[in-house]
Amino acid sequence: MVEGNLRGRQQTDYEAAAGSPATLTLQLAASPANSVALKLYTPEDVEMPLHVAGKNRWTAELSHGGDYGISVLRTSGAHGTSTYKLKVRIR
């Protein structure tokens, strides 16, 4: 689990090492709600689709091993700061 704060249109990037095949699950809590978004990238830096798996929860099937990129970005145009907690699970 990681936590952070974002202002303006900031983003923070993380990497998660995964074997093959695997399922990646991301769970995101943010305040204010809906002020941040997630993006997932393959080891080749190609954006991957995330599939909704519940409220504030997404999954992706990882077909090969490597370091996958996860970006948390602030989408709110309002002034102020967004805080978030991101839980990453790979199985």
N, C-alpha and C positions, 0 to 999 in steps of 0.2 A: 504494500500500500504506500502511496505517495500523497503528499498534500502540498498545496501551493496557493499563491495569490496572483491574479492577473489584473492589469489595468489597461484601459484603452483597447487596442486591438492586439495586445501581446499574446504570445503563445510560448509554451514550454514543450520541449521534445524529450522523449525517453526512448530507450531501447530495451527490448525483451528478447533474450535468446530462447529459441525453441528448437526442439527436435522435429522429426518428421515421422508420420503425420501427427498432427496435434490440433486441439481445439483451444482457441484463445477466447477468454471471457473477460470483458471489461465492464466494471460497474463504476458509475460516476455520480457523485453527490456534489451539487454546487449551490452556492448562495451568492446572489439571488438565483432562484431556480431558472433554468433555461438560459443562463447567461454565458455558458461555455459549451463547446462541442468537441468531439473527438474525431481524429483521422488516423487511419492505420496504413502503414506502408510496408511493402515486401522488402527483403534484403537488397533488392535491385532498385529500391526507391520508387516503386510504382504504387499508387494509392489502391487500396483494397476495399471492397464493400464490407460494411458491418451490418449484421442482421439483428433486428430487434429481438430480444429474448426476455422482455419484461420491462417494467418501469425502470428507466435509467440503467439498463443492462443490455449489452450487445455481445454477439459472438462472431467469430470468423474461423473458417477451416484453413489450417496452414498445411499446404501440400508438400512443402520441403523445409528443411532446417535452415537456421541462420538467425541473424539479428533483425528483428522486425521493429520498425519505427512507430511510435505512438505520439501523436501531437495533441495537446490540450490547448484549445484556442478560445479566446474570449470573443463572443459574437455580439454582445450587447453594445449598442451605440451610446448608452447612458454613461455619464461621468461616474467615477467611483471605482471600486475594486470588487472583483469576484473571487471568492475562495472556493477551493475544490478539494475533494478527496477521491483518488482514483485507485481502485483495487484491480489488480491484474492477476488472472489465473490461467495457467497453461497446463493442459492435460492431454 
